[in-house]
Amino acid sequence: MTARERVERTLPSLSISKRGRRSVIAWLALVPTLTILILYRFVPLGWNFVLTFQEMNYTGETSFVGLDNYRRLATDPVFVEALVNNVVLLGTIPVGITVGLGLALLLNKDFFASNAFRSLFFLPYIVMMVAVAVIWTFMLKTDNGVVNYLLVRTGLVSEGISWLSSGTWALVSVFLVHVWKTTGFYMVIILAGLQTIPTQLYEVADIDGASRIQGFLYITLPLLKPTLGVCVLVGMIASFRLFDLVFVLTNGGPAHESEILLTWLYKQAFSFGNFGYAAVLTIVLFALMLAIVSIGWTLQRRAVQ
């Protein structure tokens, strides 16, 4: 006797319909997942909201402070800078998708070692972010980094750039490394979308005298809208989860020039012991991510329609 048959036997056969039995079985199957979700997601989120009105020390003792943590948020210049940096890093999405689209168009053909090239471009995405950050930390060194060596040798710059110690270049470094890591993912997703487009459409366009650019603008791009929507949605989420990259690469420096909300939240909680204020930052980050993902989800649904 299967598990489903045992559950159905325990339900009163006269007082509940067949459809009702299926609903009960479905809810019973969801109990373990819902339990984990409530215990490890919703309960911590609720406690985090309660903590925004309190201050807690390292021993766990709390004291009620009312709206002081929220008032502190309004006067925190680093919070504003971190928020702006998060918005700037959203720019990695169109840049990465554009480069990924170009690579997908080039690799959407069968030629010698095409699969090897696809794997090569996708490889950075599956490497751990901490490992990526450590590698790029050495490559972006001012004195003996590979990047500066190549730039100086090719004559593009006269002296090495302070990639990780300059306020301007630190955020640029994070931006470029994140684009380098995510481009392969966008390429694979777009490549899968390109391979679902019927070749007959391009043949008909050729017969009608359409150029390759016209075929790209009026056939490829419109049919890729759902695929590009998925890339945008995933990219929005990934751009807010750059804690490990920023923490290892620049640690938010210099002078908070490359700080993001996640790193500032971490420092407030575990470096300064301001757990109440860190809880407020968590709420702000959660609301911001919810708004961004909602916008991305809406755009994705419109692209599919």
C-alpha positions in Angstrom: 0.0 0.0 0.0 1.4 3.4 -1.0 1.6 6.4 1.2 -1.1 8.2 -0.8 -3.5 5.2 -0.3 -2.8 5.2 3.5 -3.6 8.9 3.7 -6.8 8.4 1.7 -7.9 5.6 4.0 -7.6 7.8 7.0 -9.9 10.5 5.5 -13.6 10.1 6.0 -14.9 8.8 2.7 -18.5 10.0 3.1 -17.9 13.6 4.4 -15.3 14.7 2.0 -15.2 14.8 -1.8 -12.5 13.4 -4.0 -11.3 16.9 -4.8 -11.2 17.7 -1.1 -9.1 14.6 -0.4 -6.6 15.7 -3.0 -6.4 19.2 -1.4 -5.8 17.7 2.0 -3.1 15.4 0.6 -1.4 18.3 -1.2 -1.4 20.4 2.0 0.0 17.5 4.0 2.8 17.1 1.5 3.5 20.8 1.9 3.7 20.7 5.7 7.5 20.0 5.9 8.4 22.7 3.4 6.0 25.2 5.1 7.4 24.4 8.5 11.0 25.1 7.4 9.8 28.2 5.6 8.0 29.6 8.7 10.8 28.6 11.2 13.8 29.8 9.2 12.3 32.7 7.1 9.2 34.3 8.5 10.0 34.0 12.2 13.5 35.5 11.8 12.0 38.2 9.6 9.4 39.0 12.3 12.0 39.1 15.0 14.2 41.3 12.8 11.3 43.8 12.6 10.8 43.8 16.4 14.6 44.3 16.8 14.4 47.6 14.8 12.7 49.2 17.8 15.3 47.9 20.2 19.1 47.9 20.8 20.9 44.6 21.5 24.4 44.0 22.8 26.6 41.0 22.2 25.2 39.2 25.2 21.7 39.3 23.8 20.3 41.8 26.2 17.8 44.2 24.6 16.5 47.7 25.5 13.6 49.5 23.8 14.7 52.6 21.9 11.5 53.4 19.9 12.2 55.0 16.5 15.8 56.0 17.2 17.2 53.4 14.8 14.9 54.8 12.0 16.0 58.4 12.8 19.6 57.3 12.6 18.9 55.9 9.1 17.8 59.4 7.9 21.1 60.9 9.1 23.5 58.2 8.0 25.6 59.4 5.0 27.1 56.0 4.4 23.6 54.5 4.0 22.9 57.0 1.2 26.2 56.2 -0.5 25.7 52.4 -0.2 22.2 52.8 -1.6 23.5 54.8 -4.6 26.2 52.2 -5.2 23.6 49.4 -5.2 21.7 51.4 -7.8 24.8 51.9 -9.9 25.6 48.2 -9.8 22.2 47.6 -11.4 23.9 48.9 -14.5 25.8 45.6 -14.7 22.6 44.1 -16.0 22.2 45.8 -19.4 26.0 45.7 -19.9 26.2 42.0 -19.2 23.1 41.2 -21.2 24.5 43.2 -24.2 27.8 41.4 -24.1 26.1 38.1 -23.5 23.8 38.7 -26.5 26.8 39.4 -28.7 28.6 36.3 -27.6 25.4 34.2 -28.1 25.0 35.5 -31.6 28.6 34.5 -32.4 28.3 31.1 -30.8 24.9 30.2 -32.2 26.6 28.2 -35.0 28.2 24.8 -35.2 31.9 25.2 -35.8 35.1 23.7 -34.6 35.3 23.8 -30.8 32.1 25.8 -30.5 31.1 23.8 -27.4 34.6 24.5 -25.9 34.1 28.3 -26.4 30.7 28.2 -24.8 32.0 26.3 -21.8 35.0 28.7 -21.6 32.7 31.8 -21.4 30.3 30.1 -19.0 33.1 29.0 -16.6 33.4 32.2 -14.6 29.7 32.0 -13.5 30.1 28.6 -11.8 33.3 29.6 -9.9 32.7 30.6 -6.3 32.4 34.4 -5.9 35.0 34.4 -3.1 37.5 32.7 -5.4 36.7 35.2 -8.2 37.3 38.1 -5.8 40.6 36.7 -4.6 41.9 36.1 -8.1 40.9 39.6 -9.2 42.4 41.1 -6.1 45.8 40.0 -7.3 45.1 40.9 -11.0 44.1 44.4 -10.1 47.1 45.3 -7.9 48.5 48.7 -8.6 52.2 47.8 -8.8 52.5 44.2 -10.2 48.9 43.4 -11.2 48.3 41.7 -14.6 45.7 44.3 -15.7 48.0 47.3 -15.1 50.9 45.4 -16.7 48.9 44.9 -19.9 47.5 48.4 -20.0 51.0 49.9 -19.6 52.6 47.6 -22.1 50.0 48.4 -24.7 50.4 52.1 -24.1 46.8 52.7 -23.0 48.0 54.2 -19.8 51.3 55.7 -18.7 51.2 54.4 -15.2 49.3 51.8 -13.2 45.7 52.6 -12.1 44.9 52.3 -8.4 42.0 50.0 -9.0 41.3 49.0 -5.4 42.6 52.0 -3.5 41.0 54.8 -5.5 37.6 56.0 -4.6 36.5 56.2 -8.2 38.1 53.0 -9.5 37.1 50.8 -6.6 33.4 50.8 -7.6 34.4 50.5 -11.2 36.4 47.4 -10.3 33.4 45.8 -8.6 31.3 46.7 -11.6 33.7 45.1 -14.2 34.3 41.9 -12.2 30.6 41.4 -11.7 30.0 41.9 -15.5 32.8 39.4 -16.2 31.3 36.8 -13.9 27.6 37.1 -15.0 28.1 37.5 -18.8 28.5 33.8 -19.3 25.2 33.1 -17.6 23.4 35.6 -19.8 25.1 34.1 -22.9 23.9 30.6 -22.1 20.3 31.7 -21.4 20.1 33.8 -24.6 21.8 31.1 -26.6 19.0 28.7 -25.5 16.4 31.3 -26.6 18.1 31.8 -30.0 17.9 28.1 -30.7 14.1 28.1 -30.2 13.6 30.6 -33.0 12.5 28.8 -36.2 15.0 29.1 -39.0 12.2 29.4 -41.5 11.5 32.9 -40.3 15.0 34.0 -41.4 14.6 32.2 -44.7 11.4 34.0 -45.4 13.0 37.3 -44.4 15.9 36.6 -46.9 13.4 36.0 -49.6 11.7 39.3 -48.9 15.0 41.0 -49.1 15.5 41.8 -45.5 19.1 42.5 -44.3 20.7 40.8 -41.3 20.2 43.9 -39.2 16.5 44.0 -40.1 16.2 40.3 -39.3 17.9 41.0 -35.9 15.6 43.9 -35.1 12.3 42.5 -36.3 12.7 38.8 -35.7 15.5 38.0 -33.2 14.9 40.7 -30.6 11.0 40.5 -30.4 11.2 36.7 -30.0 13.9 37.0 -27.4 11.9 39.3 -25.1 10.8 36.5 -22.7 14.4 35.3 -22.5 15.8 38.7 -21.9 13.2 39.2 -19.3 14.5 36.2 -17.4 18.0 37.6 -17.6 16.9 41.0 -16.2 15.0 39.3 -13.3 17.9 37.1 -12.4 20.4 40.0 -12.8 18.4 42.2 -10.4 18.6 39.6 -7.7 22.3 38.9 -8.3 23.2 42.6 -8.2 22.0 42.9 -4.6 23.9 39.8 -3.5 27.4 41.0 -4.0 28.5 40.9 -0.3 31.3 38.4 -0.9 32.7 40.2 -3.9 32.7 43.6 -2.3 33.9 42.4 1.1 36.9 40.5 -0.4 37.8 42.9 -3.2 37.5 46.3 -1.6 35.8 45.8 1.8 33.6 48.8 0.9 36.6 51.1 0.8 38.3 53.4 0.4 36.2 55.7 2.7 33.0 53.7 1.9 33.3 54.6 -1.8 32.4 51.1 -2.8 30.1 50.3 0.1 26.8 48.5 -0.6 23.9 47.9 1.7 24.9 44.3 2.5 28.4 45.2 3.6 27.3 48.2 5.6 24.7 46.1 7.3 27.3 43.4 8.2 29.7 46.0 9.6 26.9 47.7 11.7 26.0 44.3 13.3 29.3 42.4 13.7 31.9 45.2 13.7 30.1 47.9 15.6 27.6 45.9 17.5 24.6 48.0 16.4 22.2 45.2 15.9 19.1 47.3 16.1 20.3 49.6 13.3 21.5 46.6 11.3 17.9 45.3 11.6 16.6 48.5 10.1 19.0 48.2 7.2 17.8 44.7 6.7 14.2 45.9 6.4 15.2 48.6 3.9 17.2 46.1 1.9 14.3 43.6 1.9 11.8 46.2 0.8 14.1 47.5 -1.9 14.7 44.0 -3.3 11.0 43.3 -3.1 10.2 46.4 -5.1 13.0 45.7 -7.7 11.9 42.1 -8.2 8.3 43.1 -8.5 9.2 45.5 -11.3 11.3 42.9 -13.0 8.5 40.3 -12.7 6.0 42.8 -14.2 8.3 43.5 -17.1 8.8 39.7 -17.6 5.1 39.1 -17.7 4.6 41.9 -20.2 7.4 40.4 -22.4 5.7 37.0 -22.4 2.3 38.4 -23.4 
